[in-house]
C-alpha cells in the first residue's frame, strides 16, 4: 500500500509582523496581560501589580525576537491566548529572577564572586585563686596607769593604844597587761581568660569563574525560550 507524504504549507501560517505592528502587538498583549487572572500566583494586590508590570515588559523583546517568524497557529487570537498563558504561569519565577539579577549587577565586584570561608570561636574561662594574710600585734590596753617614780607610800594605822603606832610600808607596783591580736585575712581573686580563634580561607580566581558560569545571562532569555514554542522558525 502506497502512502502519500504529508506536506505542511507553512505559508498558511501568518508571520508576526504581517499580522501586528509593534504598536498593535503591544496593545493586544498589554490588554490580555492586564485582564489576565493570576490569582493562582498570588492574592496580594500590590505584588500582583508588580508581576503584571514585569509581564508587560516582555512584549517588546518578544516582538523584536520573533517578528519575522511565523505564528504556530492559524488564528492570531489563539496564538495570543496560548502565549499569555505560558508567560503568566512562570512570571512569578521571572519576577524573583529579575530581582536577583538586579542585585548581581549592582554588586558586581570581584569580591562578591570569590568564595571566602571563616571560622571564629571564642571561649571565656573564669577561675579563682585565694591568698591568706596573717597579722599579729600586741598593745597595752588603755586605762592602766602606774606611778612612774615608783614611790613608797607610808600608811599609818591607829590602835586603841595611842602610844602604839604601827606603820606599814606599801610599794606602788603594777602588772603589765597586754592585748594580743591575731588576724587572718583571706583574699579571693577572679581570673577571666578569653581565647579567640580565627580561621580564614580565601579562594582563587578559578572558583570565581565557576560561579560566574552558573549565573544565567538574563531572565529575558528564559522568557524568549519559553514562548518560542508558539512560533515557527524556518531557515
Secondary structure as UniProt FT lines:
FT   HELIX           10..12
FT   HELIX           16..19
FT   HELIX           22..34
FT   TURN            39..41
FT   HELIX           45..56
FT   HELIX           58..66
FT   TURN            67..68
FT   STRAND          70..71
FT   HELIX           76..88
FT   TURN            89..90
FT   HELIX           91..106
FT   HELIX           110..113
FT   STRAND          116..140
FT   TURN            142..143
FT   TURN            148..149
FT   STRAND          152..157
FT   TURN            162..163
FT   STRAND          166..171
FT   STRAND          178..202
FT   HELIX           205..214
FT   HELIX           219..227
FT   HELIX           228..230
FT   STRAND          231..232
//
